[in-house]
Amino acid sequence: PEVIAGAARLAAEATRTIDDIRGSAAYRRLVTEVMVRRILEGIMEWGLWSGDYGVGIMECRG
């Protein structure tokens, strides 16, 4: 969803990164964005299938 993508973008923008031999700052921001998106999608998926928690999540999404 759009909210998850926005949150992932904000996390990437807020990340203070450095360039070094292991990766560029841009790469690290991209990885942060991807990981946050995957984590939030996983939490949402878990909530959809986990009993009472799913009901609350769906109601909040409006």
C-alpha positions as CSV (number, residue, x, y, z in Angstrom):
1,P,0.0,0.0,0.0
2,E,0.9,3.6,-0.4
3,V,1.3,4.3,3.3
4,I,4.0,1.5,3.6
5,A,5.9,2.9,0.6
6,G,5.8,6.4,2.1
7,A,7.0,5.1,5.4
8,A,9.9,3.2,3.7
9,R,10.8,6.3,1.8
10,L,10.9,8.4,4.9
11,A,13.1,5.9,6.7
12,A,15.5,5.9,3.8
13,E,15.6,9.7,3.8
14,A,16.2,9.8,7.5
15,T,19.1,7.3,7.4
16,R,22.5,8.8,7.9
17,T,24.8,6.8,5.7
18,I,28.5,6.9,4.6
19,D,30.3,5.8,1.5
20,D,32.9,3.1,2.1
21,I,34.4,0.0,0.6
22,R,31.3,-2.0,1.6
23,G,28.8,0.1,-0.2
24,S,27.8,3.6,-1.2
25,A,25.5,5.8,0.8
26,A,22.9,5.6,-2.0
27,Y,23.0,1.8,-1.8
28,R,22.6,1.8,1.9
29,R,19.6,4.1,1.7
30,L,18.0,1.8,-1.0
31,V,18.6,-1.2,1.3
32,T,17.0,0.6,4.2
33,E,13.9,1.5,2.1
34,V,13.5,-2.1,0.9
35,M,14.0,-3.6,4.3
36,V,11.5,-1.3,6.0
37,R,9.0,-1.9,3.3
38,R,9.4,-5.7,3.6
39,I,9.1,-5.5,7.4
40,L,6.0,-3.4,7.3
41,E,4.4,-5.6,4.6
42,G,5.2,-8.6,6.8
43,I,3.6,-7.1,9.8
44,M,0.5,-6.2,7.8
45,E,0.3,-9.7,6.3
46,W,0.7,-11.2,9.8
47,G,-2.1,-9.0,11.1
48,L,-4.5,-10.0,8.3
49,W,-4.2,-13.6,9.3
50,S,-3.7,-13.5,13.0
51,G,-7.1,-13.5,14.7
52,D,-8.3,-10.4,16.4
53,Y,-5.3,-8.4,15.4
54,G,-6.4,-8.6,11.8
55,V,-9.7,-7.1,12.6
56,G,-8.1,-4.1,14.2
57,I,-5.6,-3.5,11.4
58,M,-8.3,-3.7,8.8
59,E,-10.5,-1.2,10.7
60,C,-7.5,1.2,11.0
61,R,-6.9,1.1,7.3
62,G,-10.3,2.5,6.7
